[in-house]
Amino acid sequence: MSLEEIMAHSDTITVKLKKSMIGKNDRQKSTVRGLGLKGIGSEKQLENTPSVRGMIKKVINFLEIKE
């Protein structure tokens, strides 16, 4: 399933941090922290809102998305 399909059909989105944030710019680090993720492997269940979807799209290459 693509990211858009997952986001369109569920009330919550589960994200998991799969890459380290060492050496990444401060905006990317702040976005990941804003999603509630602290370290590699940390998971968070978030509400499916436009602001959360926008944050996910900014750092999608560091995340794994689940339904």
Secondary structure, 3 states (H helix, E strand, C coil): CCHHHHHHHCCEEEEEECCCCCCCCHHHHHHHHHCCCCCCCCEEEEECCHHHHHHHHHCHHHEEEEC
